[in-house]
Amino acid sequence: MYVPIPPQGAVTGLGAVCVVPPSVAAPTLRCDTEDLAAIAVAIGEVVTRTDARDAIKAASKLAVKWLLAAANALKRPRPKGVAGEPIRLKFKEAFGTSPEFVPTWRLAGEKWDRGDIVRARLLCAAKILANGSIAFYCWGPRSCPFTIAADWRPSTWAIVKRPQYRMCLGERFWRAWKDGHKNDLAATLFHEGLHIYFDTVRDTDERGAYGLAACYERFVLLTNGIPLSDYVKRLCVSGIPTGDFPPPRGTAPLHSSQRARPS
């Protein structure tokens, strides 16, 4: 789930590209005995501080691995012709255009395309997951500093609020951990990492596919051969035309706290 702040202006250039550390640092964890006790009550299983730290680090490592693979697939020079068709197809399925698409508002003299923008955003999400800069609150319903009780439901995975480098985890995240759904944990972390770093990447599509976190999630999962969750299929429908018309993209707000991931 994303708590938005006012827009800070349109993106007009890439700026400095994020550099991802070679290894994933131990997560900064905000988690006391009462938090752990609340998690245990919610999921019916004892969770230690070591369990929590290990779960977050393992999910972060997997998320960073996926993000780097997807970003590298968009690195220039990109394969031409038939060799580049698989990644162009995945990109179009997620975003509705090819990586080479250039919007009309790109400034004269700039050389980036949509593939460069997506690559830069994936690298920045990977960077903050790898470098230990995010403070993880293991039990958001009790300890998250920027939420209220009404924000939390059994279906809540996580909540973040840009520009704060804090990620508050909910009951659904820990149920997935208990059930061994490692892919869902990793997808949650990089989805929320995108929210933290980019105010324009949200959970509703009023800004189009490039402003919808679920579409980045779709591209990353497709590129890594990971099955798509029901949440991603529903919120970011395929951008590849069906018959004579492209499929409509939904406009109803659906936060990450409401993800219908496979159980």
C-alpha positions in Angstrom: 0.0 0.0 0.0 1.2 3.5 -0.9 0.5 6.7 1.0 1.0 9.4 -1.6 2.5 12.9 -1.2 1.9 15.8 -3.6 3.5 15.5 -7.1 7.0 16.9 -7.4 7.0 17.7 -11.1 7.4 15.6 -14.3 10.4 13.6 -15.0 12.4 15.2 -17.8 15.6 13.2 -17.7 17.3 10.2 -16.2 19.8 11.8 -14.0 22.4 9.7 -12.3 21.8 5.9 -12.6 21.6 4.0 -9.3 24.5 1.8 -8.5 23.5 -1.5 -6.8 25.9 -2.9 -4.2 27.5 -6.3 -5.0 25.8 -7.9 -2.0 22.7 -7.4 0.0 23.3 -5.9 3.5 21.6 -7.1 6.6 18.3 -5.3 6.9 17.7 -2.6 9.5 15.0 -4.0 11.7 12.5 -2.4 14.0 11.1 -5.3 15.9 10.6 -5.8 19.7 9.1 -8.7 21.7 5.6 -7.2 21.6 5.8 -7.0 17.8 6.9 -10.6 17.6 4.2 -11.7 20.0 1.6 -10.0 17.8 2.9 -11.7 14.7 2.7 -15.1 16.5 -0.9 -14.5 17.4 -1.8 -13.4 13.9 -0.3 -16.4 12.1 -0.4 -19.1 14.8 3.4 -19.6 14.8 6.2 -18.3 17.0 8.5 -15.9 15.1 11.9 -14.8 16.5 13.8 -11.7 15.7 16.3 -13.9 13.8 13.4 -15.4 11.8 12.2 -11.9 10.9 15.6 -10.7 9.9 16.4 -13.8 7.8 13.0 -13.6 6.0 13.5 -10.0 5.0 17.1 -10.5 3.9 16.2 -13.6 1.9 13.3 -11.8 0.2 15.5 -8.8 -0.5 18.2 -10.9 -2.1 15.7 -12.6 -4.4 14.0 -9.3 -5.2 17.4 -7.7 -6.1 18.3 -10.7 -8.2 15.1 -10.3 -10.2 15.4 -6.6 -10.6 18.9 -6.8 -11.9 18.0 -9.5 -14.4 15.1 -7.3 -15.7 17.2 -4.2 -15.7 20.1 -6.0 -17.6 17.6 -7.1 -20.2 17.0 -3.4 -21.1 20.7 -2.5 -21.1 22.0 -0.8 -24.3 22.9 -1.9 -26.9 19.7 -4.0 -27.0 19.5 -7.0 -29.3 18.0 -6.2 -32.7 15.5 -8.2 -34.8 14.5 -11.7 -33.8 17.0 -11.8 -30.9 15.4 -8.8 -29.2 11.8 -9.9 -29.7 11.3 -11.8 -26.5 12.2 -8.9 -24.2 10.2 -6.4 -26.4 7.2 -8.7 -26.1 7.5 -8.9 -22.3 8.0 -5.1 -22.1 4.9 -4.5 -24.3 2.9 -6.9 -22.3 3.7 -5.0 -19.1 3.7 -1.4 -20.4 1.8 -1.4 -23.8 4.8 0.0 -25.8 8.2 -1.2 -26.9 11.3 -0.2 -24.9 12.3 2.1 -27.8 9.1 4.2 -27.4 9.8 7.9 -26.9 7.1 10.2 -25.5 6.4 13.5 -27.1 7.5 15.4 -24.0 11.1 14.2 -24.1 13.3 17.3 -24.3 15.3 18.1 -27.3 18.8 16.6 -27.1 17.9 13.9 -24.7 18.5 10.3 -25.8 16.6 8.1 -23.3 13.6 6.0 -24.2 11.0 4.2 -22.1 13.3 1.2 -21.7 15.9 3.4 -20.2 13.4 4.9 -17.8 12.2 1.4 -16.6 15.7 0.1 -16.3 16.7 3.1 -14.2 13.8 2.7 -11.9 14.4 -1.1 -11.4 18.0 -0.3 -10.5 17.0 2.3 -7.9 14.6 -0.1 -6.3 17.4 -2.8 -6.2 19.8 -0.3 -4.7 17.7 0.6 -1.7 16.8 -3.0 -1.1 20.5 -4.0 -1.2 22.2 -1.2 0.7 20.4 -1.5 4.0 18.9 2.0 3.8 15.3 0.8 4.4 14.1 0.4 8.0 11.7 -2.5 8.2 9.0 -2.5 10.9 8.2 -6.1 11.4 4.7 -5.5 12.7 3.2 -2.4 11.2 -0.2 -2.6 12.9 1.5 -1.8 16.2 4.7 0.0 15.4 4.4 1.8 12.0 4.9 5.5 12.7 2.8 6.9 9.8 -0.3 4.6 9.9 -3.4 4.2 11.9 -5.2 1.1 13.0 -7.8 1.4 10.2 -5.0 1.0 7.6 -4.4 -2.6 8.6 -6.4 -5.6 7.6 -5.5 -9.4 7.5 -4.9 -8.8 3.7 -2.3 -6.1 4.2 1.2 -7.0 2.9 3.1 -3.8 3.6 2.7 0.0 3.8 5.2 2.6 2.8 5.2 6.4 2.6 7.6 8.2 0.4 10.1 9.9 0.9 10.6 8.0 4.2 12.8 4.9 3.8 10.6 2.8 6.0 8.6 -0.3 5.1 6.0 -1.6 7.5 5.0 -5.3 7.2 1.6 -6.7 7.8 -0.2 -10.0 8.5 -0.4 -11.2 4.9 3.4 -10.9 4.5 4.0 -13.1 7.5 1.3 -15.6 6.5 3.1 -15.9 3.1 6.4 -16.4 5.0 4.8 -19.1 7.2 3.5 -20.9 4.0 6.8 -20.7 2.3 5.7 -18.4 -0.6 9.2 -16.9 -1.2 8.3 -15.3 -4.5 5.4 -13.3 -3.0 7.7 -11.9 -0.3 10.3 -10.8 -2.8 7.6 -9.3 -5.1 6.2 -7.3 -2.2 9.5 -5.8 -1.3 10.5 -4.6 -4.7 6.9 -3.4 -5.4 7.1 -1.3 -2.2 10.7 -0.3 -2.9 9.5 1.3 -6.2 6.9 3.3 -4.2 9.6 4.5 -1.8 12.0 5.8 -4.5 9.5 7.1 -7.0 6.5 9.3 -6.1 5.1 8.8 -9.6 4.9 5.0 -9.3 1.7 4.3 -7.5 -1.1 1.7 -7.2 -3.6 3.3 -9.5 -3.3 3.9 -13.2 -4.2 7.6 -13.6 -0.6 8.1 -14.7 -0.7 5.1 -17.1 1.2 1.9 -17.1 4.5 3.6 -16.4 3.1 5.0 -13.2 1.6 1.7 -12.0 3.8 -0.4 -9.7 1.9 -3.6 -10.8 3.2 -3.1 -14.4 6.8 -3.0 -13.2 6.0 -6.1 -11.2 4.6 -7.7 -14.3 7.7 -7.0 -16.4 10.1 -8.2 -13.7 8.2 -11.4 -13.1 7.8 -12.1 -16.8 11.5 -11.5 -17.4 12.5 -13.9 -14.7 10.0 -16.6 -15.6 8.0 -16.2 -12.4 4.2 -16.9 -12.5 2.1 -13.7 -12.3 -0.1 -13.2 -9.3 -3.8 -12.6 -9.6 -3.2 -9.1 -8.3 -0.8 -8.3 -11.2 -3.0 -9.9 -13.8 -6.0 -7.9 -12.6 -4.5 -4.5 -12.1 -1.9 -4.5 -14.9 -3.6 -6.3 -17.8 -1.6 -7.4 -20.8 -0.7 -4.5 -23.1 -0.6 -6.8 -26.1 -3.7 -6.2 -28.3 -6.4 -8.9 -28.5 -8.1 -9.0 -31.9 -8.7 -5.5 -33.2 -8.5 -3.7 -29.9 -6.1 -3.5 -27.0 -7.5 -4.7 -23.6 -8.7 -1.9 -21.3 -6.6 -1.0 -18.3 -8.6 -0.7 -15.1 -8.9 2.6 -13.2 -10.3 1.4 -9.9 -7.8 2.1 -7.1 -6.4 -1.2 -5.6 -3.6 -0.9 -3.1 -0.9 -3.5 -2.6 -2.5 -4.3 0.8 -5.3 -5.9 -1.2 -3.1 -8.2 -3.4 -4.7 -11.5 -4.2 -1.6 -13.5 -4.4 -1.7 -17.3 -4.8 -2.1 -19.2 -1.6 
